[in-house]
Amino acid sequence: MASWTFLTNHARVLVCIAHDPGIRIRDVAATVGITERRAFGIVGELVTAGYVVKEKDGRRNRYRVQAHLPLREAGDGARSIGEVLDILLDANRPEAMRPAKPPA
């Protein structure tokens, strides 16, 4: 059976960048399970689309996610990139680091 995920590689790369704005392309590629060339291409597409801002920091790049922007395919009243990232990043946090749920 072929492996697949619910999230696109673009979403997974965005989560990597949101988690670590100073992440290297090779680390993005290793985390997502894609080639460095593909990771570089996806980051470039996210930058071109305006979802990520790339800034030079010495010899490295730092990235800034534009969390206020709406999802690309979303219509009126849709969630922002930041709202979706909050959910995805929380899902990747260890249980001990998640906010406590209010009692019912």
GROMACS elastic network, one bead per residue, 0.5 to 0.9 nm:
[ bonds ]
;  ai    aj funct       b0    kb
    4     7     6  0.87844   500
    5     8     6  0.71749   500
    5     9     6  0.89226   500
    7    10     6  0.79398   500
    7    11     6  0.59371   500
    7    12     6  0.64780   500
    8    11     6  0.52527   500
    8    12     6  0.63430   500
    8    13     6  0.86611   500
    9    13     6  0.59937   500
    9    14     6  0.84362   500
    9    32     6  0.70054   500
    9    33     6  0.89583   500
    9    34     6  0.82940   500
    9    39     6  0.85404   500
    9    42     6  0.78839   500
   10    13     6  0.51739   500
   10    14     6  0.61650   500
   10    15     6  0.86829   500
   10    39     6  0.87500   500
   10    42     6  0.61516   500
   10    43     6  0.79749   500
   10    45     6  0.87261   500
   10    46     6  0.77113   500
   11    14     6  0.50097   500
   11    15     6  0.62200   500
   11    16     6  0.87187   500
   11    85     6  0.89143   500
   12    15     6  0.50690   500
   12    16     6  0.63563   500
   12    17     6  0.87876   500
   12    28     6  0.88834   500
   12    31     6  0.87537   500
   12    32     6  0.64033   500
   13    16     6  0.50391   500
   13    17     6  0.63004   500
   13    18     6  0.86085   500
   13    28     6  0.64615   500
   13    29     6  0.82234   500
   13    31     6  0.85665   500
   13    32     6  0.67845   500
   13    39     6  0.73926   500
   13    42     6  0.74600   500
   13    43     6  0.73337   500
   14    17     6  0.51115   500
   14    18     6  0.60610   500
   14    19     6  0.84934   500
   14    43     6  0.81183   500
   14    46     6  0.80881   500
   14    51     6  0.86816   500
   14    52     6  0.82073   500
   14    65     6  0.77051   500
   14    85     6  0.82187   500
   15    18     6  0.50358   500
   15    19     6  0.60197   500
   15    20     6  0.85622   500
   15    85     6  0.65715   500
   15    88     6  0.72205   500
   15    89     6  0.69009   500
   16    19     6  0.51420   500
   16    20     6  0.61593   500
   16    21     6  0.79548   500
   16    23     6  0.75465   500
   16    27     6  0.88871   500
   16    28     6  0.63753   500
   16    31     6  0.77821   500
   16    32     6  0.82359   500
   17    20     6  0.51028   500
   17    22     6  0.74715   500
   17    23     6  0.64944   500
   17    28     6  0.79002   500
   17    52     6  0.86730   500
   17    62     6  0.88667   500
   17    63     6  0.66570   500
   17    64     6  0.77128   500
   17    65     6  0.73979   500
   18    21     6  0.58984   500
   18    63     6  0.81937   500
   18    64     6  0.74933   500
   18    65     6  0.63395   500
   18    85     6  0.75428   500
   18    89     6  0.81690   500
   19    23     6  0.86173   500
   19    89     6  0.71921   500
   20    23     6  0.53880   500
   20    62     6  0.88960   500
   20    63     6  0.84581   500
   21    24     6  0.89345   500
   21    61     6  0.85424   500
   21    62     6  0.54413   500
   21    64     6  0.63046   500
   21    65     6  0.82295   500
   22    57     6  0.89140   500
   22    60     6  0.76794   500
   22    61     6  0.64742   500
   22    63     6  0.64342   500
   23    26     6  0.83863   500
   23    27     6  0.64831   500
   23    28     6  0.68215   500
   23    60     6  0.89847   500
   23    61     6  0.80479   500
   23    62     6  0.73691   500
   23    63     6  0.81756   500
   24    27     6  0.52276   500
   24    28     6  0.63523   500
   24    29     6  0.87183   500
   24    60     6  0.78072   500
   24    61     6  0.76538   500
   24    62     6  0.87389   500
   25    29     6  0.61322   500
   25    30     6  0.86047   500
   25    36     6  0.63010   500
   25    37     6  0.86899   500
   25    39     6  0.62948   500
   25    40     6  0.62598   500
   25    43     6  0.83896   500
   26    29     6  0.50657   500
   26    30     6  0.61956   500
   26    31     6  0.86125   500
   26    35     6  0.81193   500
   26    36     6  0.54877   500
   26    37     6  0.89745   500
   26    39     6  0.77928   500
   26    40     6  0.86816   500
   27    30     6  0.50387   500
   27    31     6  0.60237   500
   27    32     6  0.84748   500
   27    36     6  0.84731   500
   28    31     6  0.51779   500
   28    32     6  0.60486   500
   28    33     6  0.82130   500
   28    34     6  0.82990   500
   28    36     6  0.78185   500
   28    39     6  0.65598   500
   28    40     6  0.88799   500
   29    32     6  0.53020   500
   29    33     6  0.56397   500
   29    35     6  0.55320   500
   29    36     6  0.51730   500
   29    37     6  0.83434   500
   29    38     6  0.76506   500
   29    39     6  0.53868   500
   29    40     6  0.83773   500
   30    33     6  0.50950   500
   30    34     6  0.65879   500
   30    35     6  0.76435   500
   30    36     6  0.79771   500
   31    34     6  0.80472   500
   32    35     6  0.88669   500
   32    39     6  0.83777   500
   34    37     6  0.82530   500
   34    38     6  0.63576   500
   34    39     6  0.65793   500
   35    38     6  0.51855   500
   35    39     6  0.62252   500
   35    40     6  0.85678   500
   36    40     6  0.60155   500
   36    41     6  0.85053   500
   37    40     6  0.51096   500
   37    41     6  0.62163   500
   37    42     6  0.87298   500
   38    42     6  0.61357   500
   38    43     6  0.85800   500
   39    42     6  0.51379   500
   39    43     6  0.61563   500
   39    44     6  0.84874   500
   40    43     6  0.52476   500
   40    44     6  0.61431   500
   40    45     6  0.86924   500
   41    44     6  0.50022   500
   41    45     6  0.62015   500
   41    46     6  0.86885   500
   42    46     6  0.61872   500
   42    47     6  0.85439   500
   43    46     6  0.50616   500
   43    47     6  0.61203   500
   43    48     6  0.85522   500
   43    52     6  0.78266   500
   43    54     6  0.89960   500
   44    47     6  0.50422   500
   44    48     6  0.60467   500
   44    49     6  0.85067   500
   44    52     6  0.88064   500
   45    48     6  0.50138   500
   45    49     6  0.60261   500
   45    50     6  0.85258   500
   45    51     6  0.88335   500
   45    52     6  0.89884   500
   46    49     6  0.51219   500
   46    50     6  0.62343   500
   46    51     6  0.53322   500
   46    52     6  0.55920   500
   46    53     6  0.84200   500
   47    50     6  0.50844   500
   47    51     6  0.59266   500
   47    53     6  0.57369   500
   47    54     6  0.68151   500
   48    51     6  0.77735   500
   48    52     6  0.80193   500
   48    53     6  0.87839   500
   49    52     6  0.77533   500
   50    53     6  0.67919   500
   50    65     6  0.87512   500
   50    66     6  0.73258   500
   50    69     6  0.85976   500
   51    64     6  0.84264   500
   51    65     6  0.58832   500
   51    66     6  0.51301   500
   51    67     6  0.75443   500
   51    69     6  0.70584   500
   51    81     6  0.81444   500
   52    63     6  0.63887   500
   52    64     6  0.54885   500
   52    66     6  0.57439   500
   52    67     6  0.87604   500
   53    62     6  0.83044   500
   53    63     6  0.55758   500
   53    64     6  0.50433   500
   53    65     6  0.64375   500
   53    66     6  0.72960   500
   54    61     6  0.64847   500
   54    62     6  0.59113   500
   54    64     6  0.66037   500
   55    60     6  0.86033   500
   55    61     6  0.55871   500
   55    62     6  0.52623   500
   55    63     6  0.62192   500
   55    64     6  0.80798   500
   56    59     6  0.70047   500
   56    60     6  0.60256   500
   56    62     6  0.62483   500
   56    63     6  0.87757   500
   57    60     6  0.51925   500
   57    61     6  0.54278   500
   57    62     6  0.62728   500
   58    61     6  0.76510   500
   64    67     6  0.86918   500
   65    68     6  0.87188   500
   65    81     6  0.83890   500
   65    82     6  0.82121   500
   66    69     6  0.60159   500
   66    81     6  0.74114   500
   66    82     6  0.76328   500
   67    70     6  0.80974   500
   67    80     6  0.65436   500
   67    83     6  0.75968   500
   67    84     6  0.89629   500
   67    85     6  0.80507   500
   68    80     6  0.57064   500
   68    81     6  0.63369   500
   68    82     6  0.60451   500
   68    83     6  0.84738   500
   69    72     6  0.84655   500
   69    79     6  0.87018   500
   69    80     6  0.53793   500
   69    81     6  0.57727   500
   69    82     6  0.76538   500
   70    73     6  0.83813   500
   70    74     6  0.67437   500
   70    75     6  0.85743   500
   70    78     6  0.66151   500
   70    79     6  0.59737   500
   70    81     6  0.56916   500
   70    82     6  0.84921   500
   71    74     6  0.51986   500
   71    75     6  0.84265   500
   71    78     6  0.71498   500
   71    79     6  0.64976   500
   71    80     6  0.56772   500
   71    81     6  0.56720   500
   71    84     6  0.86427   500
   72    75     6  0.86146   500
   72    81     6  0.88976   500
   74    77     6  0.80842   500
   74    78     6  0.53896   500
   74    79     6  0.74603   500
   74    80     6  0.88570   500
   75    78     6  0.56544   500
   76    79     6  0.89974   500
   79    82     6  0.80592   500
   79    83     6  0.61204   500
   79    84     6  0.68380   500
   80    83     6  0.52763   500
   80    84     6  0.65448   500
   80    85     6  0.86581   500
   81    84     6  0.52883   500
   81    85     6  0.60762   500
   81    86     6  0.85932   500
   82    86     6  0.60537   500
   82    87     6  0.87396   500
   83    86     6  0.51468   500
   83    87     6  0.66260   500
   83    88     6  0.88872   500
   84    87     6  0.52496   500
   84    88     6  0.63000   500
   84    89     6  0.85659   500
   85    89     6  0.57124   500
   85    90     6  0.81287   500
   86    89     6  0.53023   500
   86    90     6  0.59520   500
   86    91     6  0.85214   500
   87    90     6  0.52103   500
   87    91     6  0.62244   500
   87    92     6  0.88853   500
   88    91     6  0.50828   500
   88    92     6  0.65247   500
   88    93     6  0.89724   500
   89    92     6  0.51357   500
   89    93     6  0.64476   500
   90    93     6  0.51508   500
   90    94     6  0.83560   500
   90    97     6  0.86547   500
   90    98     6  0.66238   500
   90    99     6  0.87961   500
   91    94     6  0.80487   500
   91    95     6  0.87696   500
   91    98     6  0.84974   500
   92    95     6  0.88739   500
   93    96     6  0.80171   500
   93    97     6  0.61470   500
   93    98     6  0.64310   500
   94    97     6  0.54725   500
   94    98     6  0.67702   500
   95    98     6  0.53854   500
   95    99     6  0.86659   500
   96    99     6  0.82606   500
   97   100     6  0.88287   500
   98   101     6  0.87960   500
  100   103     6  0.89198   500
  101   104     6  0.86645   500
